Amino acid sequence: MPHSDNCSLPQQQTIRQDNKRRIFAIVGASSGNLVEWFDFYIYSFCAIYFAPSFFPSGNPTTQLLNTAGVFAAGFLMRPIGGWLFGFIADKYGRRKSMMISVLMMCGGSLMIACLPTYAVIGAAAPLLLLLARLIQGLSVGGEYGTSATYMSEVALKGRRGFFASFQYVTLIGGQLLAVLVLVILQQLLSKEQLMEWGWRIPFVLGALSALVALYLRKSLEETASDASRKNKDAGTIAGLMKHKGAFLTVVGFTAGGSLIFYTFTTYMQKYLVNTAHMDPKTASFVMTCALFVYMVLQPVFGALSDKIGRRSNMLWFGALATLCTVPIMHALKDVENPYVAFGLIITALAIVSFYTSIGGLIKAEMFPSEVRALGVGLSYAVGNAVFGGSAEYVALWLKSIGNESAFYWYVTALCAIAFIVSYRMKDTSKEGYLVHEP
């Protein structure tokens, strides 16, 4: 894009209008992204309160293990969602795909909000909870790939790292909003009220917010060209397999990236309560502050990738995560001071930011337009479902058999693989497909 100083007045106005259009598109896509992830993550943050209602047991770890299993099951739908919505986005348009996904998330949240408990309908209660999570998993499986593709395509050239980082700003914002709502409810309601009916409130809020996001997404402009959508390979597995090297590369670094992301975000609240024996309210406050700082860091690390390249960002992520995960987790295990816990979690999340700030963009830059949403969504969903979605379950299972520290080494090993994969790949900010697109 030419510099405005060297352009005529009409050209400068055109450039400004184009910039405004792109920024509005980023904001519009981001708002829906925030709602989707709020709906998805509120399950994890409220699990402490509703677990006994669906999985009666005298052991808190067993209850959390069951709810974590349902959380992981939602992730197993992600590859199907990544394929389905990737196909829709590449064949029929990004906008249409994003509208369907947010509507589906609305349905899943509303279903959870209205579910009868185990005491009312017996074993059907956890089964219906599982069904609702599968619907949400399908929705989120499609949301990530399509929104990452859309935001990467509308981002300004030369600043794609900065603008595309707002996908994770809103993804983390969804988590932050989820834990913030829980903190507010903890102040307004007693523990008994939260366990009896208060946990339903965030799911109702999520369903209503999804309808607002649906309205906003209707106004977005389409970024996939007619030629791209009419391409015979558009949205097909056969077309995607022409780029299987890129597909395997994304799966490779997504495994470690997703695992460590969920370790220090959704699982960390339970870890502070269940392992470090921190008061639930204190743990929620620590995570609220940590997630806010983490959210603010995304544009910083995204802009850094515009300067040093995507590959360099990924190498820093892989190296630091491999070296620091075990020491940080061990320190958190015995932490007593909430300020120390906050500092340790922020250190870990700063390392993760090298990856998350450009996670969607670096994937989008690896695939051509006709299979971009499918390539981003499916490859991410496979790695995320197997390793990210199982993070809580694996951690709690290892804790239940008395070998919790093995989980730290498991995370470390996957991050080491991410480093190796990143070392072998090209710098997509210089050689990726989006470099040659407007």
N, C-alpha and C positions, 0 to 999 in steps of 0.2 A: 504494500500500500504506500503510495507516494506521500512525502512529507508535506503538510499543509502550507509551509512557507513557500514552496515552489509551485503552488497551484493557484489557479484563478479563483475569484470569489465563488462562482457557481460550483467549481470543483470542491472547494473547501466546504461549502454547504452540503454537497452530496456526501462527502466523507463523514461530516458530523452526523448527518441523518442516518448513514449506514452504521456508524458506531452506536448511535442511540438505539437503533433497531436491534442490533446484536446484543447490547446490554439488556434491553427489555426482554429479549428471548431467553437470555441466561436467567434473569430474575423469574420469568414465568415458569421455566422448566424447573428451576430450583425450588419454587414454592411447592410444587407437587411432590418433588423428591423429599422435601422435609416432612410432609404429611405422611407419605408412604413409610418412611423409616420411623417416625414417631409411632405409628400404628404397629409396626413390626416389633419394635424394641420395648414397648410398654409391657408386653408379655413377660420379658425377662426381668424387668425391674419390679413388677408386681408379684412375681412368682412366690416370693417369701410369704405373702399374705394369702394367696388363693390356693397354694399347693395342698393344704389339709382338706379343702373343700372338694377336691377332685381325686386326691390320692391319700385316703386315710391311713395314717401310720404314726407310731409313736416316735419314730426316728426322723429328725429334721433333715439329715443328710439323704436318707432314702426318699423323702418327699421331693427334695430338690433334684435328686437324681432322676426321678420320674418326670418332673416338669422339664428338666434339661433334655430328656429323651424326646419329648414332644417338640421342644425347641429345635433339636437336631433333625427331627422328621420334617419340619417345615423347610429346612435347608435341602433336604433330599428332593423336594419338588423344584428346586431352583434350576437344575439342568433342563427339565421339561419346560419351565417358564422361559428360560433363556432361549431355547429352541423355538417355542411357539411365538413369543413376542418378537424375537429376532426376525423370524420369517415375516410376521405382519409388518414390522418396521421397514424391512428391506423391500418388501413386495408392495405394500400399500401405504407406507409413509410412517415417519417417526411420530408425528402428532397423534395419529389414530391409535398407535400402539400404546403411547403414554396415557391416553384417555381411558382406554380399556383397563390398563393395569391399575390405575388409581381407583376406578369404580369397583374392581374386584377386591381391592384392599378394604374398601369401605364395607363391603358385604361381610368379609371375614371378621372385622372388628365388631360390627354390630351383632354378629352371631355369638361371639365370646361374651359380649356385654349382657346378653339375654340368656345365657346357658343356665339350666338348672344344675344343682350340685349333685354330688354322689349320694347325699342323704335323701334326695328327692327321687332320682331316677336310677340310682345304682350305677352299674358298670357302663351304662350308656353315656354318662356324663363325661368321663375321660375320653371316650371314643368320639363324641361330638366335639370336644375340645381339640382332639387330634385333627378332625376333619377341617375345623376352622383354621387351624395352623397350616394345613396343607394348602388351603385356598390362599392364605396370605403368602406362603412360600412360593406358590406359583406366580403370584402377582409381583413379588419382589425380585424373583428370578428374571422376570421380563423388564422390570423397572431399571435395574442397574445398567444393563447393556444398552437399552434404548436411550436413557437419559445421558449416559456417558457419550454415546455417539452424537446425540443432538447437541449437547453442550460443546463438544469438541469441534463440531462442524460450524457452529455459529461464533465461536471464539475468534478474537482478532489475531491475525497473523503476527508472529513475533512475540505475542503475549498470551499464547494459548495455554501455557503452563499456569499463569496467573488466573485467567478466566475459568479454565476447566477445573481448577482446584475448588471452585464453589460447589461442585457436585458433592465433595466430601464436607464442605462447610455445612451444607444442608443435611447431609447424611448424619454428621455428628450433631448438628443442630436438632435433628429428630431425636437422637438419644438424649441430648441435653434437656430438651423440652419434656421428654418422658420422665427423666429423673427429677426435673424441677416440679412437675405436676405432682409426683409422688411426695416430694419434700413438703409441698404446700398441704397436701392431704394429711401428711403425718402431723402437721401442726394443728390442723382443724379437727381431725378425728382421732379417737382413741385406737389403740391397737386392735381391740375387740371389734370396733366398728369397721375398721379397714378389712379385717379378716371375714367379717360377716357380709358386708355389701359395698364398702367403700372402694374396693379394688375394681369394681365395675365402671366407676365414673370415667377413668382415663380412656377406656375402650369406647364409651359413648362419645366423648370429645373427639377421639380419633376418627370415628365414623362420620361425624358432622363436618370435621375439617376436610375430609376427603372429598366431600361434595363441593366445597369451596374450591379445592384444587382442580377438580374436574371442570368447573366453570372457567378458571384461569387458563387451563390448557387448551380450551376451545379457541382462544385468541392467538395461539402461537402460529408462526409461519412454518411451512414445511421446508426442510433442508435437503431431502432426497430428491434429485432431479427425475424428470420423467424418463430420461434415457437410462438412468441407473435402475429404476423400478421395473422397466421393461426388459432389462438384460435377462437372458435365459438363465443365468446363474443366480439371479436375485433371490436371496433368502433360502437357497438350497444347500443341503449338506454336501452335494457333489461340488458345488461352487466353492464352498468353504474348504473342502479337502485339497483344493489346489494351493491352499496356504496352510498346510498342516504343520509346517515348521513354526509359523507364528502362533498357531493354536497351541502347540505343545509348550512353547516358550511362555505363553500367558499362564497356562496351567501350572507350569513349574514355579514361577515367582508368586503366583496367587496363593499357592499352598502355604508358603511361609508367611506371606503378607497378611492373609486372612486370619491365620491361626494366631499370630501375635496381636493383631488388631482386636480380636474378640477376647483374647486373654486379658488385655489391659483396659478393656471397656466394659462389655456386658458381664464377663465373669468376675471382674475385679471387685465389684460390690459384694458378691457372695464370698469371695476369698477373704476380704477384710472382716466380714462378719463370722464366717464359718471356720476360718483358720487363724486369723490374727485376733479373733474374739473382740472385735470392735463393736460398739453399740450401733444398731442398724441406722439410727438417725444420723449419727456421726459419719458413718460410712457413706450414706447418701449425700451428705453435705460435701464431703471430700471429693466424691465423684462428680458432683455438680460443678464444683470449682475447676477440677481437673479437665473435664470435658469442655468447659468454656475456653480455657487457655488453649487446649488442643484444637478447637474449632478456629480460633484466631490465628493459629500457626499455619493453617493450610495455605492461604494465599502467599505467605512469606516463602514457604518451601516450593510452592508452585512457581513463583517468580524466579526463585533460585534456579529452577530447572531450565528456564528460558535463557539464563546466563551460562550455566555450566553443562547443559545437556541432560536429557532424560536418563541416559545410561549412567552418568556420574551420580545422579540422585540415587538410583537403584543400587549402585555399588556401595555407597555410604550406608544405605539402609541395611543391606545384607551383612556387611562387615560389623557394624556397630551392634546390630541385633544379635548376631552370633556371639559376640564377646560379652555383652552386658545382660542378657536375659537371666541367666542363672544367678549372678550376684544380686540383681534387683529383686527377683522373686524370693530369694533366701532372706534378704533384708526386710521385705514386706511381711514375711511369715512371722517375724518376731517384733514387728513395729508396735509401739505403744503410743507414740506421739502422733496425732493426726496431721500435724504440719510436716513431719518427717515423711509420713505416708504420701502426702500430697507431692512433696518434692521428688520422691522416688518414682511415682506414677507419671509425673510430668516429664521426667528424664526419659522414661520408656516411651511415652507418647511422642516426644520430640524426635526420637529415632524412627518411630513408625511413620512420622509425617513425611520423611523422605520418600516413602512409597505411596501413602494414601493421597497426598496432594496431587500426584500425577497418575494415580492408578488407572482411572478411566481413560485419560488422554493417551497414555503410552500404549494402551491396548487398541484404541481407535486408530492410532497412527500406523498400526501393523496390518490393517486390512483395507482393501479397496471398498468404495462406497456400496457396491451391490451386495456385499456380504458383511458389511461392517457391523451392523447391529447384531447379527447372528454370531459373528466371530467374537465380538466383545462379550456378548451375553452368555453364550454357551461355554466358552473356554473359562471365563470367570466363574460361572455357576458350578462347573465340574470341580474345580479346585476349591471353591468356597464351600460347596456342599460336603465334600469329603473331609476337609481339614478345618475350615472355619466353623461350620455348623456343629461339628463334633467336639469343639474345644471344651465347652462346659462339661459335657458328658464324660469325656476322657479324664479331665481334671478331677471331677467328683468321684469317678470310679476308682482312680488310682488312690485317692484319699481314703475311700472306703475300705481298700485292701491294705492300707498302711504304707503306701509307697508314693506319697504325694510329690516328692522331689523328682521322680522320674518324669513327671509332666514338664518340668523346667527344661530338662535335656531334650525332650521331644520337640518342644518349641525351638530350641537352639538348633537342632539338626535340620529342621525344615527351613529355617532362616539361612543356614549355611548353603543349602541347595539353591535358595533364591539368589544368593551371592554368585554361585557358580553359573547359574542360568543367565544372570545379568551380565556377567563378565563375557559370556560368549555371544551376546546379542549386539546388534548394531544400534547406534544412537538414532532413535526414531525422529528426534527433533530436527535432524539434518537429512535423514534418508527415508523417512516414513512417507506413506501415501498422502497424508494431509498436507505435506510440504508443498505439493504441486496443485492443491485445490484452493479455491478462493475462500 
